[in-house]
Amino acid sequence: MTEAEFADHLAWEQGRRDRAMLLGDPQQQPDFGPMPRPSDCTTTVFACAEHAIGLEAAARIHQATCTAPAPEDLPGCDCTPELVPTPDGDPAPDIAVALPPGWA
């Protein structure tokens, strides 16, 4: 996330907080906590064929300060990406669904 993108994100977050304060009960003000920092935000990593990162790295959630796809960091990146959450338990069983006539 660039500095301009992060500044836009902070402005959006401040606007969200301002609207909540305006619409909320003045005697019970919400506790929003601190404003986000760049390391608290995540960003989608895009790449082109020339600057591609590996599929394993692309499938993870990266920090906003991640430099991927910077050529000097390829085929990885300079942050410690989070693992993609996996669903807990058994997958949903196959259930036959009766569709209305004309639906395929």
Protein Blocks (a to p, Z undefined) as FASTA:
>chain_A
ZZklmmmmmmmmmmmmmmmmmmmcfklccdebjaddfklpccdddddfklcccfklmmpc
cdfklcbfcfklpcbdfbdcddddddehjddddddddddehiZZ
